[in-house]
Amino acid sequence: RLQTLHPFGSENYAGKKLHRSYSGDNFDASIALQLSDEETLPFVSEKMEEPEDELTELTIEKLIRFFISPAESFLKERLGMSLHDEKPPPDEAEPFDLGRLERYVIKDRLLGTALEMDEGVDLLALVRAEGGLPPGSLGEVWFNEANREVEQFLLQWGDELRGKKETSQILDIDLNGIRLRGELGPFIQGRQILFRCVDKIKVKDRIRTWVRHLFVSAFAKSGGVETRFYSSDKKMFRLQPIESVVAQELISDLIVLYKRGMTEPLPFFPEASYAFHKEFSGLQGKEDEKISEIRSKALQDARNKWYPSYYNSHPEGENSANKLCFRKEPFEDSEFVELAATVFGPMLDVSSEGLGDD
């Protein structure tokens, strides 16, 4: 006798002989699986009520995490959900190379030691004892490869990362009734300096740099501070100083979006939104036909970040939180355009990329 392995299997409710289940929730799930994609209901059909606890405190890092993935923040912080890909099962065999995350962690620790930010330790022995390297001499090979990448990074940017240092500032201040906390800096040669030993500046790096730049501009020093982000790429990402009042207004705008993001999933996706706005911005004075052409190109750029391809093996559309919250392509939503402009517009106005200290 055939037996369904799932409580929401349609066989449980077929009624051919005896109903195998009387669970209303599983019956609803069974019906939903029979619907076509066009009939699939959205994950959230309307805004939820605002959280019972009014927002009174927010950290810089929490705000950054929200804009790196608003859908994930909504699911975790508002609904208390855990995503299935957060803690994947351990590998069935010992690794013989380093994954991207493992390699980044090792490079980050090597870089911290080289810049005297961490205590000098035998990092190879420490990482090996923690089980962070493949066994035997192969682990040492991968460790040395990561070390060479760090040495190349320091050869390229070391002069700017080893300049005159100032003490980081601890932020604990009230803005419009919300207590904002975090750490500003580090400051080197009068600038806020951020860096990651990665091959390319990612959009999440730009978001992290932008949010921290706003807080430094708003609360650190009068007249604003320049912020720079360095990667293993040949160029660095630079943000010009912003007046304190302007920076505080922009922070308030982001907090408004954060509050909204606790009532509904926002159609903001760092990679896709940045690709769209970078192509679509600055269209004042253009003819309608030209605007339509550029909009189509911008939407295609966004789709290239959303769907898998040969050049994009980790598309945003395959992110588990986005797949759950956005069951249809979200780019025709007018809010997608507005949110991209709200977050990235002011950033692009003051950003540039350069080759170093100039």
Order of alpha helices (4+ residues) and beta strands (2+ residues): alpha-beta-alpha-alpha-alpha-alpha-alpha-beta-beta-beta-beta-beta-alpha-beta-beta-alpha-alpha-alpha-alpha-alpha-beta
